[in-house]
Amino acid sequence: MHAIRPLLRKSLFNLFAAILACAALLTPRAASAEALLLIEADSGKVLQADNATIPWYPASVTKIMTAYVTLKAVKDGKLTLDTLLTVSPTAASQSPSKMGFRPGTQLTVDNALKMMMVKSANDMAVVLAEGVGGSIDGFSVMMNDTARKLGMTQTSYVNPNGLPADGQITSARDLGILARSFLRDLPEYEYFVHIPAIRFGKRVTGNFNKLIGRYPGADGFKTGFICASGYNLVASATRNGRRLIAVVLGASSGTARAIKAAQLLERGFSQDTLSWLRPSLGTVENLVPVDASPPNLREDMCGGHRKRPASDDDDALIATNGGTSGSASATGGEAQVTFFTAGLQPPLMKASELMASAPAAAEPVLVYTGPTRTGTALIAAVAADADQQATPKPRGKKSRVAKKPDAADKTADKPKDAKTADAKTAAAKPDAKPADVKTDGKSAAKPAGTKHAAAKPDASAKPAAAGDRAPKPAKPKAATKPAAKPANNS
């Protein structure tokens, strides 16, 4: 009996340790900086879940639902991919990222979907919403009805593009359910979630999802970013007939979310001989939602410590340049990715190295405005869009302000030649603002020049031009000072 007791104690200890390990795996972690989920597309089996049921701001992964609802309407015969939609003032007013079309511009459902899914165009999401649901509010009702039918119990929508709004919430769990539903219900339209790049006129835009064209077998889905959510990504890949879906929410950059997704996918595809020891996490639908507020990552993502504005296309590649500007530093213990090449021994690459490499060569898909076209009509439509890009119309005050510094700079180039300066000012406005002559003319080389209002000599006297009585030279500085607001890019 005494010999059996130590064995019993050891067995009980091991059992207790196993129970604690299982509880740690099954209990969602407190929301920190990110949420991760890996599932099988066919079965919905959960392979990994970290904070997967913590509510999260979806940002532009919202557009997966926008595409789902639109394509479901197409499949049900309510409209077609060739249906013409019109850009409304509301659509045109959306924040970047967007195509930037003027109100009244028309384009097909097909082209609007391609622009929305590749460029993450917020204006195109509204064009689709208004075309399918009549209005943003009407389409949001359709989105929420669809979410309930699919079992997305943690999701609510108030707009079709994911720009910041009260009540726009989801979770990694719900996004996994949505991605599975898209593949199951709309297999004929799956193409829209893995287009490598689009060409509009002369402009080529690569897919913000950096796995497309880099990670072996990558075939979907969508990225997203707002300051409050961090960098989000729903990704899918297929290998040997097995398809996995990875969800990453709250990553620190566009590159980081792609690396984490690649690591998740690689772990799922790798043959782990110890996987049978791990407790089953069930299916994605059975993950238990957490009643909490979504974390707000605004300070981390868009605080003053950032060297440049953050946006959804952070580190994104344009298909024509074949390189990446972003950091590709790897996390510790990073999984290596097997990259298969025909007839060669498969080398191993780290996920960070794979994401830093150039994407596989792919012809960008043509998108254009106007009705569906083919052949020479399509060539003419693409050329017309290119011509419109090449000849932008001037913008009134901004273009006039831009010309001012040129004249001032020419005068400032010759500050010592008082006669030349006086001659130029005489040809300008001889009776403009005598008060300026009294104030700024004193700094001129020759008092006689005061007769000509000295508007040009003022530009040569830099301290005076920066002072309180030279508003015109100050305008160019104000024009160059504002920067694009990063907070709400999606």
MARMARPA-733230 format. One record per residue (C-alpha): residue number from 1; residue in one letter; x, y, z. Coordinates in steps of 0.02 Angstrom, whole numbers, plus 32768, in hexadecimal, padded with zeros to 4 digits. Layout:
<recs>
num | residu | px | py | pz
NUM | a | X | Y | Z
...
</recs>
This chain:
<recs>
num | residu | px | py | pz
1 | m | 8000 | 8000 | 8000
2 | h | 808E | 8077 | 802B
3 | a | 80DB | 8056 | 7F81
4 | i | 8039 | 807E | 7F27
5 | r | 801D | 8128 | 7F7D
6 | p | 80AB | 8184 | 7F23
7 | l | 8069 | 8144 | 7E7E
8 | l | 7FBA | 817F | 7EA8
9 | r | 7FFB | 822B | 7EDB
10 | k | 805D | 8239 | 7E38
11 | s | 7FC7 | 8204 | 7DD1
12 | l | 7F56 | 8280 | 7E29
13 | f | 7FD6 | 830A | 7E11
14 | n | 7FE4 | 82E4 | 7D57
15 | l | 7F27 | 82E0 | 7D46
16 | f | 7F18 | 8388 | 7D9F
17 | a | 7F9F | 83D3 | 7D2F
18 | a | 7F45 | 8393 | 7C94
19 | i | 7EA1 | 83DF | 7CD0
20 | l | 7EF6 | 8488 | 7CEB
21 | a | 7F45 | 847F | 7C3E
22 | c | 7E9C | 8459 | 7BEF
23 | a | 7E4B | 84E8 | 7C4D
24 | a | 7ED1 | 855E | 7C11
25 | l | 7EB2 | 852A | 7B5D
26 | l | 7DF6 | 8531 | 7B67
27 | t | 7DE5 | 85D3 | 7BCA
28 | p | 7DFA | 8671 | 7B60
29 | r | 7E89 | 86DF | 7B95
30 | a | 7E69 | 878F | 7BCE
31 | a | 7E6C | 8806 | 7B3A
32 | s | 7F1C | 8844 | 7B25
33 | a | 7F5C | 887E | 7A7D
34 | e | 7F1B | 87FE | 7A03
35 | a | 7EA3 | 876F | 79E0
36 | l | 7ED1 | 86D3 | 797C
37 | l | 7E6A | 8646 | 7931
38 | l | 7E92 | 85B3 | 78C0
39 | i | 7E0A | 8540 | 787E
40 | e | 7DEC | 84BE | 77F7
41 | a | 7D7F | 8506 | 776E
42 | d | 7D1C | 8468 | 774A
43 | s | 7CF9 | 8428 | 77FA
44 | g | 7D07 | 84C8 | 7860
45 | k | 7D7B | 846D | 78D8
46 | v | 7DDE | 84E6 | 7946
47 | l | 7E9A | 84C8 | 7940
48 | q | 7ECD | 8561 | 79A6
49 | a | 7E6C | 85E9 | 7A01
50 | d | 7EB5 | 867B | 7A63
51 | n | 7E3A | 8703 | 7A97
52 | a | 7DCE | 86C3 | 7A08
53 | t | 7D2A | 86F2 | 7A5C
54 | i | 7D5F | 879D | 7A9D
55 | p | 7CFA | 8825 | 7A44
56 | w | 7D64 | 8888 | 79C7
57 | y | 7D52 | 891A | 794E
58 | p | 7D4E | 88CB | 78A0
59 | a | 7D8F | 895D | 7836
60 | s | 7D92 | 892E | 777D
61 | v | 7D7A | 8873 | 7796
62 | t | 7CC6 | 88B1 | 779E
63 | k | 7CD0 | 88AF | 76E0
64 | i | 7CCC | 87F1 | 76E0
65 | m | 7C18 | 87FF | 771B
66 | t | 7BF6 | 888C | 769D
67 | a | 7C34 | 8819 | 7612
68 | y | 7BD2 | 8785 | 7659
69 | v | 7B2C | 87E3 | 765D
70 | t | 7B49 | 882F | 75B0
71 | l | 7B7A | 878B | 755E
72 | k | 7AEB | 872F | 75B4
73 | a | 7A76 | 87AF | 7564
74 | v | 7AC9 | 878D | 74BC
75 | k | 7AB6 | 86D1 | 74D5
76 | d | 79FF | 86E7 | 7502
77 | g | 79E1 | 874A | 7461
78 | k | 79BD | 87F2 | 74B2
79 | l | 7A45 | 8844 | 7448
80 | t | 7AD8 | 880D | 73DC
81 | l | 7B92 | 882C | 73D9
82 | d | 7B71 | 889C | 7341
83 | t | 7AF2 | 8909 | 739C
84 | l | 7B27 | 89C0 | 7394
85 | l | 7B36 | 8A1C | 743A
86 | t | 7B4D | 8AD8 | 7454
87 | v | 7BC6 | 8B2D | 74CB
88 | s | 7B5E | 8B9A | 753F
89 | p | 7B9C | 8C33 | 759E
90 | t | 7B99 | 8BC8 | 763C
91 | a | 7C08 | 8B45 | 75EC
92 | a | 7C7F | 8BC9 | 75A6
93 | s | 7C91 | 8C18 | 7654
94 | q | 7CD6 | 8B7B | 76A7
95 | s | 7D83 | 8B7F | 76F6
96 | p | 7E19 | 8B2A | 76A3
97 | s | 7E41 | 8AA9 | 766D
98 | k | 7DD1 | 8ACA | 75D7
99 | m | 7DCD | 8AD6 | 751A
100 | g | 7D9E | 8B8E | 7521
101 | f | 7D1B | 8B91 | 7496
102 | r | 7CAC | 8C2A | 7485
103 | p | 7BF1 | 8C20 | 74AA
104 | g | 7B93 | 8BE5 | 7411
105 | t | 7C1C | 8B6E | 73D8
106 | q | 7BD6 | 8AC5 | 73A6
107 | l | 7C25 | 8A18 | 73AF
108 | t | 7BEF | 8963 | 73B7
109 | v | 7BD4 | 88F7 | 7450
110 | d | 7C65 | 888C | 7412
111 | n | 7CE1 | 891C | 740C
112 | a | 7CA6 | 8967 | 74B0
113 | l | 7CC1 | 88BF | 7507
114 | k | 7D71 | 88AC | 74C0
115 | m | 7DA1 | 895C | 74F6
116 | m | 7D58 | 8942 | 75A4
117 | m | 7DAB | 889A | 75C4
118 | v | 7E59 | 88C4 | 757F
119 | k | 7E6E | 897D | 75A5
120 | s | 7DF8 | 8978 | 763B
121 | a | 7D9C | 8A0C | 75EE
122 | n | 7D21 | 8A55 | 766C
123 | d | 7CC1 | 8AB5 | 75E7
124 | m | 7CA3 | 8A16 | 7584
125 | a | 7C5C | 89C0 | 761F
126 | v | 7BDB | 8A4C | 762D
127 | v | 7BB5 | 8A43 | 7572
128 | l | 7B8E | 8989 | 7586
129 | a | 7B2A | 89A6 | 7626
130 | e | 7ABD | 8A2B | 75D5
131 | g | 7AA9 | 89C3 | 7537
132 | v | 7A74 | 8926 | 7594
133 | g | 7A1F | 896A | 7631
134 | g | 79E6 | 8A16 | 75F7
135 | s | 7A4A | 8A6F | 767E
136 | i | 7AD3 | 8A50 | 76FE
137 | d | 7A50 | 8A32 | 7785
138 | g | 79EB | 89BE | 7718
139 | f | 7A84 | 8959 | 76E9
140 | s | 7ABD | 8951 | 779F
141 | v | 7A17 | 88FE | 77CB
142 | m | 7A3B | 887C | 7744
143 | m | 7AEA | 8862 | 778A
144 | n | 7AAA | 8848 | 783B
145 | d | 7A20 | 87D2 | 7801
146 | t | 7AA2 | 876B | 77A4
147 | a | 7B16 | 8769 | 783B
148 | r | 7A8A | 8722 | 78A8
149 | k | 7A60 | 869C | 7828
150 | l | 7B17 | 8667 | 7820
151 | g | 7B27 | 865C | 78DE
152 | m | 7B97 | 86F6 | 78F2
153 | t | 7B55 | 871C | 79A0
154 | q | 7BDB | 879C | 79CD
155 | t | 7BCB | 8808 | 7931
156 | s | 7B6C | 88A7 | 7909
157 | y | 7B7F | 891D | 7875
158 | v | 7B52 | 89D3 | 7859
159 | n | 7BB2 | 89F1 | 77B7
160 | p | 7BF3 | 8989 | 7724
161 | n | 7CAA | 89BA | 772A
162 | g | 7CE2 | 89AE | 77E0
163 | l | 7D0C | 8A64 | 77FC
164 | p | 7D01 | 8A90 | 78B6
165 | a | 7C4F | 8A91 | 78F7
166 | d | 7BF7 | 8A66 | 7999
167 | g | 7BB2 | 89B7 | 7990
168 | q | 7C26 | 8975 | 7907
169 | i | 7C66 | 88DA | 7963
170 | t | 7C97 | 8826 | 793D
171 | s | 7D0F | 879F | 797D
172 | a | 7D8E | 8726 | 7936
173 | r | 7D0E | 869C | 7952
174 | d | 7C8A | 86F5 | 78EA
175 | l | 7D04 | 871F | 7860
176 | g | 7D35 | 8668 | 7856
177 | i | 7C7D | 863B | 7844
178 | l | 7C66 | 86BF | 77BC
179 | a | 7CFE | 8685 | 7758
180 | r | 7CC1 | 85D0 | 775F
181 | s | 7C14 | 8607 | 7726
182 | f | 7C5A | 8669 | 7694
183 | l | 7CBA | 85D1 | 7654
184 | r | 7C26 | 855D | 7671
185 | d | 7B99 | 85CA | 762E
186 | l | 7BEF | 862A | 75A2
187 | p | 7C73 | 85B7 | 7554
188 | e | 7C54 | 85FF | 74A6
189 | y | 7C85 | 86AD | 74E3
190 | e | 7D1C | 867A | 754A
191 | y | 7D8B | 86D1 | 74CA
192 | f | 7D64 | 877A | 7517
193 | v | 7DC2 | 8752 | 75B9
194 | h | 7E6B | 8729 | 756C
195 | i | 7E88 | 87A2 | 74DA
196 | p | 7F43 | 87CA | 74E1
197 | a | 7F38 | 887B | 7499
198 | i | 7ECA | 88F2 | 7436
199 | r | 7EF6 | 896F | 73AE
200 | f | 7E8D | 8A0D | 73A0
201 | g | 7ECB | 8A78 | 7311
202 | k | 7F86 | 8A87 | 732E
203 | r | 7F7C | 8A60 | 73E7
204 | v | 7FA1 | 89B1 | 7427
205 | t | 7F72 | 8981 | 74DA
206 | g | 7FA8 | 88DF | 752A
207 | n | 7F3B | 8880 | 75A5
208 | f | 7F58 | 88BD | 7657
209 | n | 7F56 | 8806 | 768D
210 | k | 8011 | 87E2 | 7681
211 | l | 7FF7 | 8725 | 7684
212 | i | 7FAE | 872B | 75D4
213 | g | 803B | 86FF | 755E
214 | r | 80B5 | 86D8 | 75EB
215 | y | 8074 | 8651 | 765F
216 | p | 8061 | 85A9 | 7604
217 | g | 7FA9 | 8588 | 75E5
218 | a | 7F68 | 862F | 7627
219 | d | 7EBA | 864E | 75DF
220 | g | 7E5F | 86D4 | 7646
221 | f | 7E1B | 8741 | 769B
222 | k | 7E23 | 87F6 | 76D9
223 | t | 7E87 | 8871 | 7742
224 | g | 7E4B | 88FE | 77B2
225 | f | 7E8C | 898D | 781B
226 | i | 7E4F | 8A1B | 7887
227 | c | 7EAE | 8A63 | 791A
228 | a | 7E3A | 8A13 | 799A
229 | s | 7E47 | 8963 | 7951
230 | g | 7EFC | 8955 | 791B
231 | y | 7F2A | 88F2 | 7880
232 | n | 7EAC | 8869 | 7859
233 | l | 7EB3 | 87DB | 77DB
234 | v | 7E44 | 874A | 77AB
235 | a | 7EAC | 86D3 | 7740
236 | s | 7E94 | 8629 | 76F1
237 | a | 7F07 | 85AC | 769C
238 | t | 7EF6 | 8500 | 764F
239 | r | 7F77 | 8476 | 764F
240 | n | 7F60 | 83C1 | 7618
241 | g | 7EA5 | 83DC | 760B
242 | r | 7E97 | 841D | 76BE
243 | r | 7E61 | 84D1 | 76D9
244 | l | 7E82 | 8535 | 7776
245 | i | 7E44 | 85E0 | 77AE
246 | a | 7EAC | 8650 | 781F
247 | v | 7E6E | 86ED | 7877
248 | v | 7EE6 | 876E | 78C0
249 | l | 7EA0 | 8808 | 791A
250 | g | 7F05 | 8894 | 7968
251 | a | 7FB1 | 8877 | 791B
252 | s | 802F | 8905 | 7922
253 | s | 8048 | 891C | 7866
254 | g | 8016 | 88DD | 77BB
255 | t | 80AF | 886F | 77B6
256 | a | 8095 | 882C | 7866
257 | r | 7FE3 | 87F3 | 7842
258 | a | 801D | 8797 | 77A5
259 | i | 80AB | 8741 | 7803
260 | k | 8037 | 870A | 7890
261 | a | 7FB8 | 86C7 | 7815
262 | a | 803F | 8666 | 77B8
263 | q | 807D | 861D | 785C
264 | l | 7FCE | 85E7 | 788C
265 | l | 7FAF | 8597 | 77E3
266 | e | 8056 | 853D | 77E4
267 | r | 8037 | 84F3 | 7890
268 | g | 7F90 | 84B4 | 7851
269 | f | 7FD9 | 8466 | 77B5
270 | s | 806F | 8418 | 780B
271 | q | 805D | 8365 | 7847
272 | d | 806F | 8371 | 7903
273 | t | 8081 | 82C2 | 794C
274 | l | 804E | 8301 | 79F8
275 | s | 7FAB | 8351 | 79BF
276 | w | 7F46 | 82BF | 7A05
277 | l | 7F7F | 82F1 | 7AB4
278 | r | 7F2E | 839B | 7AA6
279 | p | 7E7A | 83AE | 7ADF
280 | s | 7DF9 | 83CA | 7A57
281 | l | 7DBE | 847E | 7A49
282 | g | 7D21 | 844A | 79EC
283 | t | 7CDC | 84AE | 795A
284 | v | 7CE1 | 856A | 7940
285 | e | 7C24 | 8578 | 795D
286 | n | 7C38 | 852A | 7A0A
287 | l | 7CB8 | 85A7 | 7A49
288 | v | 7C69 | 8603 | 7ADC
289 | p | 7C58 | 86C0 | 7AC3
290 | v | 7CA2 | 8734 | 7B46
291 | d | 7C37 | 87C3 | 7B86
292 | a | 7CB2 | 8854 | 7B83
293 | s | 7CD6 | 88F9 | 7B2C
294 | p | 7D4C | 88F3 | 7A98
295 | p | 7DFD | 892F | 7ABF
296 | n | 7E28 | 89D9 | 7A79
297 | l | 7ED9 | 89D9 | 7A31
298 | r | 7ED6 | 8A8D | 79F3
299 | e | 7F6A | 8AC9 | 7A5A
300 | d | 7FD5 | 8A32 | 7A2C
301 | m | 7FAC | 8A3C | 7973
302 | c | 7F9F | 8AF7 | 7953
303 | g | 7FF7 | 8B4B | 79E6
304 | g | 8080 | 8BCC | 79D3
305 | h | 8107 | 8B46 | 79DB
306 | r | 80E4 | 8B11 | 7927
307 | k | 8160 | 8B56 | 78AA
308 | r | 80E0 | 8B56 | 781D
309 | p | 8022 | 8B50 | 7812
310 | a | 7FD9 | 8AA1 | 7821
311 | s | 7F5E | 8A60 | 77A1
312 | d | 7F17 | 89BE | 775C
313 | d | 7F92 | 89C1 | 76CB
314 | d | 8025 | 89CB | 7742
315 | d | 80B4 | 896C | 76F1
316 | a | 8041 | 893B | 7660
317 | l | 8093 | 8919 | 75BA
318 | i | 8064 | 896C | 7518
319 | a | 806B | 88E4 | 7497
320 | t | 80E4 | 8945 | 742A
321 | n | 8171 | 8960 | 74A6
322 | g | 818C | 88AF | 74E7
323 | g | 81D4 | 88DE | 7590
324 | t | 81A0 | 8906 | 7641
325 | s | 81C8 | 899B | 76AB
326 | g | 818C | 8956 | 774F
327 | s | 81E3 | 88FE | 77DA
328 | a | 81E6 | 8842 | 77D0
329 | s | 822D | 8818 | 7879
330 | a | 81F9 | 876D | 78B6
331 | t | 81B5 | 873D | 795E
332 | g | 820F | 86C0 | 79CB
333 | g | 81F6 | 8609 | 79A3
334 | e | 81B3 | 8635 | 78F7
335 | a | 8174 | 85A3 | 7891
336 | q | 81CB | 8582 | 77ED
337 | v | 8165 | 8578 | 774E
338 | t | 817E | 84EF | 76CE
339 | f | 8183 | 8537 | 7620
340 | f | 816F | 84AF | 759D
341 | t | 81C3 | 84BF | 74F3
342 | a | 81AB | 843F | 746B
343 | g | 8238 | 83C1 | 745E
344 | l | 82A2 | 8410 | 74E8
345 | q | 82C2 | 83E8 | 759D
346 | p | 8248 | 845A | 75FB
347 | p | 82A8 | 84E0 | 765A
348 | l | 826A | 8528 | 76FE
349 | m | 8244 | 85E1 | 7714
350 | k | 8213 | 8643 | 77AD
351 | a | 816C | 869A | 77A3
352 | s | 81C0 | 8745 | 77B3
353 | e | 8234 | 871F | 7721
354 | l | 81A2 | 86E2 | 76B9
355 | m | 813D | 8780 | 76DB
356 | a | 81D4 | 87EC | 76AF
357 | s | 81EC | 8797 | 7608
358 | a | 81A0 | 87D4 | 7565
359 | p | 80F4 | 878B | 753D
360 | a | 80E1 | 870D | 74B1
361 | a | 80CC | 8760 | 7408
362 | a | 8015 | 8779 | 73DE
363 | e | 7FB9 | 87E0 | 735D
364 | p | 7F4F | 8865 | 73B4
365 | v | 7E95 | 885D | 7393
366 | l | 7E52 | 88EF | 732E
367 | v | 7DCC | 8959 | 7382
368 | y | 7D76 | 89EE | 7335
369 | t | 7CE1 | 8A62 | 733E
370 | g | 7C45 | 8A56 | 72D4
371 | p | 7BE6 | 89BD | 7298
372 | t | 7C2F | 8911 | 7277
373 | r | 7CA0 | 8914 | 71DF
374 | t | 7D05 | 8898 | 7179
375 | g | 7D84 | 889E | 70EC
376 | t | 7DA9 | 8949 | 70A1
377 | a | 7D23 | 899B | 710D
378 | l | 7D7D | 895F | 71A9
379 | i | 7E23 | 89A2 | 7168
380 | a | 7DD1 | 8A4A | 7146
381 | a | 7D83 | 8A4F | 71F4
382 | v | 7E2A | 8A2A | 7249
383 | a | 7E7F | 8AAF | 71DE
384 | a | 7DF9 | 8B2E | 720B
385 | d | 7E13 | 8B0E | 72C5
386 | a | 7ECF | 8B1F | 72AD
387 | d | 7EB9 | 8BC5 | 7252
388 | q | 7E4C | 8C06 | 72DD
389 | q | 7ED3 | 8BDA | 735B
390 | a | 7F58 | 8C31 | 72F1
391 | t | 7EF9 | 8CD7 | 72E4
392 | p | 7EB3 | 8D04 | 738F
393 | k | 7E54 | 8DA6 | 7399
394 | p | 7EA0 | 8E34 | 7401
395 | r | 7E53 | 8E53 | 74AB
396 | g | 7E38 | 8F0D | 74B0
397 | k | 7E8B | 8F5D | 7546
398 | k | 7F09 | 8ED1 | 7563
399 | s | 7F4E | 8EDF | 74B2
400 | r | 7F5A | 8F9D | 74BF
401 | v | 7FB6 | 8F90 | 7565
402 | a | 802F | 8F15 | 7519
403 | k | 8067 | 8F97 | 7499
404 | k | 808F | 901E | 751A
405 | p | 812F | 8FD1 | 7560
406 | d | 8179 | 8FC5 | 74B0
407 | a | 8170 | 9080 | 7495
408 | a | 81B2 | 90A3 | 7543
409 | d | 8241 | 902A | 752B
410 | k | 8276 | 907E | 7488
411 | t | 827E | 9125 | 74DF
412 | a | 82D9 | 90DD | 7574
413 | d | 835D | 9094 | 7502
414 | k | 839B | 9146 | 74DD
415 | p | 8390 | 91A6 | 7581
416 | k | 842D | 920F | 7560
417 | d | 83F5 | 9256 | 74B9
418 | a | 8388 | 92E3 | 74F7
419 | k | 836E | 932F | 744A
420 | t | 832E | 928B | 7403
421 | a | 82BD | 9272 | 7498
422 | d | 8279 | 9323 | 7488
423 | a | 8259 | 930B | 73CF
424 | k | 81F8 | 926B | 73EE
425 | t | 8190 | 92B9 | 7477
426 | a | 816B | 934E | 7409
427 | a | 8125 | 92D7 | 7388
428 | a | 80BB | 9285 | 740D
429 | k | 8043 | 92EF | 7477
430 | p | 8085 | 93A0 | 7492
431 | d | 7FFA | 93D7 | 7508
432 | a | 7FE5 | 933E | 7576
433 | k | 7FE2 | 9353 | 7633
434 | p | 804C | 93ED | 765D
435 | a | 804C | 93B5 | 7712
436 | d | 80BA | 9323 | 76E3
437 | v | 8138 | 939C | 7699
438 | k | 814C | 93F4 | 773E
439 | t | 8161 | 9355 | 77A0
440 | d | 81C5 | 92E3 | 772D
441 | g | 8211 | 9360 | 76B3
442 | k | 828B | 939B | 773A
443 | s | 82E9 | 92F9 | 772A
444 | a | 8303 | 9313 | 766E
445 | a | 83AD | 934C | 762C
446 | k | 836C | 93ED | 75DA
447 | p | 82E3 | 945A | 7626
448 | a | 82B3 | 9493 | 7577
449 | g | 8267 | 93E8 | 755A
450 | t | 81DC | 940E | 75D5
451 | k | 817B | 9460 | 754B
452 | h | 8147 | 93B6 | 7507
453 | a | 80F2 | 9366 | 759E
454 | a | 8184 | 92EB | 75AB
455 | a | 811A | 924D | 75A1
456 | k | 81A6 | 91EE | 754A
457 | p | 8236 | 9234 | 75B1
458 | d | 81D6 | 91FA | 764C
459 | a | 81E8 | 9148 | 760D
460 | s | 82A5 | 9160 | 7606
461 | a | 82A6 | 919C | 76BA
462 | k | 8281 | 90F8 | 7710
463 | p | 825F | 9139 | 77C1
464 | a | 81DF | 91B2 | 777D
465 | a | 818C | 912D | 7712
466 | a | 8173 | 90C3 | 77AC
467 | g | 812E | 9155 | 780F
468 | d | 8081 | 9195 | 7831
469 | r | 806D | 9200 | 7795
470 | a | 8095 | 9184 | 770C
471 | p | 8002 | 910B | 7705
472 | k | 801C | 90D2 | 7651
473 | p | 80C8 | 9081 | 7667
474 | a | 8088 | 902D | 7707
475 | k | 7FFE | 8FCE | 76AA
476 | p | 806F | 8F4D | 7656
477 | k | 80AF | 8F18 | 7701
478 | a | 7FFE | 8EF9 | 773C
479 | a | 7FDB | 8E98 | 769E
480 | t | 806A | 8E20 | 76B8
481 | k | 8055 | 8E0A | 7772
482 | p | 7FB9 | 8D9B | 7783
483 | a | 7FD4 | 8CE1 | 7777
484 | a | 7F58 | 8C58 | 7751
485 | k | 7EF9 | 8C25 | 77ED
486 | p | 7F24 | 8B71 | 7816
487 | a | 7EA7 | 8B50 | 789D
488 | n | 7E19 | 8B0B | 7835
489 | n | 7E68 | 8ABB | 779D
490 | s | 7E19 | 8A15 | 777B
</recs>
